[in-house]
Amino acid sequence: LIGETADDENNKPVKPQRTHWDMLLERRSIEELEVVLNEQLTAYREGRLRPEGSYRKG
């Protein structure tokens, strides 16, 4: 735009990249994640999880 230079773009503060883990921690505590993990591991060991790939199919 008028009055802007390439230097203006380079001086913008850079946000740190957020990982999937960072986003999980914004929504759940470590304790909550441990509960979910244990529930899923139990279901896996008991064979209660759906076959691979069926989670994304409509």
C-alpha positions in Angstrom: 0.0 0.0 0.0 1.0 3.6 -0.2 3.6 4.5 2.3 4.5 0.9 3.2 7.9 -0.5 2.5 9.3 -4.0 2.6 10.9 -3.1 5.9 7.5 -2.6 7.5 6.6 -6.2 6.8 9.9 -7.5 8.2 9.5 -5.7 11.5 6.1 -7.3 12.4 6.4 -9.4 15.6 6.5 -13.1 14.8 4.2 -15.4 16.8 5.7 -18.6 18.0 4.4 -21.6 16.1 1.7 -23.5 18.0 1.9 -27.3 17.9 -1.0 -29.7 18.3 0.2 -30.3 21.9 0.1 -26.6 22.6 -3.5 -26.5 21.4 -4.5 -29.6 23.5 -3.0 -28.0 26.6 -5.1 -24.8 26.0 -8.3 -27.0 26.3 -7.4 -29.7 28.8 -5.1 -30.2 31.7 -2.4 -32.9 31.9 -4.7 -34.9 34.3 -7.6 -34.8 31.9 -5.4 -35.9 29.0 -4.1 -38.8 31.1 -7.7 -39.9 31.8 -8.6 -39.8 28.0 -5.4 -41.7 27.2 -6.1 -44.4 29.7 -9.7 -44.7 28.4 -8.5 -45.1 24.8 -5.8 -47.6 25.8 -8.3 -49.7 27.7 -10.7 -49.6 24.7 -7.8 -50.6 22.4 -6.7 -53.5 24.6 -10.3 -54.7 24.8 -10.8 -54.5 21.1 -13.6 -51.9 21.4 -12.1 -49.4 18.9 -13.4 -49.3 15.4 -11.2 -50.7 12.6 -8.4 -48.5 11.3 -9.6 -45.8 8.9 -13.3 -45.9 9.9 -13.0 -42.7 12.0 -12.9 -40.4 9.0 -15.5 -42.1 6.8 -18.9 -40.6 6.8 
